[in-house]
């Protein structure tokens, strides 16, 4: 009678031991996967930071060029005749259009970067 209980307990203990070993293997595998995901996220975060830095630099450079162009158009308009005044007016309209497009592109890109950053933040949590 006691021998039978002992064998059942030994079988149960072996089963629990096997399941525990399988769970340890699964935890180790998932830990490795999680490390890989964290490395990927770190790489993506670094790349997004680099893109943001380049966008900021390019936006500043374009803004400076537009200001320089504005100063040149202003100088040209002060010395222009009637025919040149029309050309200066067209230049100014084009400058405004380019500045508006640049601002829209910068805003759109920043929104896209913010959405990507939010996705990364959520995936970490």
N, C-alpha and C positions, 0 to 999 in steps of 0.2 A: 503494500500500500504506500509506504513512504518512498520507496524506490521509484514508483510511477510519478509521484509529485516532483521528485528531484529531477527526473528526466524531462518533464514538462517545463520546469523552471529553467533547466539548462538550455532547452530548445528556445524558450522565450528569451532568455538572456542572449543567446547567439543571434537571434533575429533582431533584437534591440541593438546589439553591437554592430551588426551589418548595416542596419538603417542609420545608425549614428555615423558610421564611417562614410556612408553615401552622402549624408547631409553635410559632413565636413568637406567632402570633395566638392559638393555643390556650392557651399559658401566660398571656398577657395576660388573656384571657377568664376563665380559672380564678382568676387573681389578683384580678380584680374581684369574682367570686363569693365568694371567700374573705374579702375585705374586708367584703362585705355580711353574710356569716355572722358574722364577728367583731363587727360593729356590732349585729346582732340579739342575739348572746349577751351583749354588754355591757348592752344595754337590759334583757334578761331578768334579768341578775344584779342590776342596780340596782333593778328592781322587786321581786325576791325579798328583797333587803336591806331595802327599805322595808316589805314585808309582815312580815318578821321583826321589825323595829323596832316596828311597830304591834301585833303579837301580844304582844310583850314588854310593851309599855306597857299594853295592855288586860288582860293577865294580872295585872300588878302592881296595876292599879286594882281589878279584881274581887277579888283577894286582900285588898287593904286594906278593901274594903267588907264582905267576909265577916268580917274581924277586928272591924270596928266593930259588925256585927250580933251577933257573938258576945258582945262586951262589953255590948251592950244587953240581950241575952237573959239574960246572967248577972245584970245589975242587976235585971231584971224578975223573975227566979226567986227572988231573995233577998227580994223584997217581996210575993210572990204568995200567994194562998190556994190551996186544993185545986183548985178549978175552973180557976184561972189556971195552976196548976202543970201541968195536963194540956196546956193551950194552949202553955205554954213548952216542954214536952217535944216537942210536935209541931213547934214552930218550930225547935228544935235538930235534930230528925231531918231536917227539910227543908233546914236549913242544911248539914248533913253531906252530904246527897244532892246539893245544888247544888255544893258544893265538890268532891265526887268527879267530877261531870259536867264541871265546869270543868277539872279536872286531866286527865281523859281527852281532852277536846277539844284542850287545849293540847298534850298529848303527841302525839296523832294529827296535828295540824297541823304540829308540829315535825318529825315523821317524814316527812310529805309534803314539807316544804321541804327536808329533808336529801336525800330521793330526787331531787328536782328539781336540787338543787345537784350531786349526784353525776352525774346525766345530763349536766349542763352541763360538769362537769369532764372526763368521758370524751369528750364531743364536741369539746372543745378539743385533746385529746391526739391 
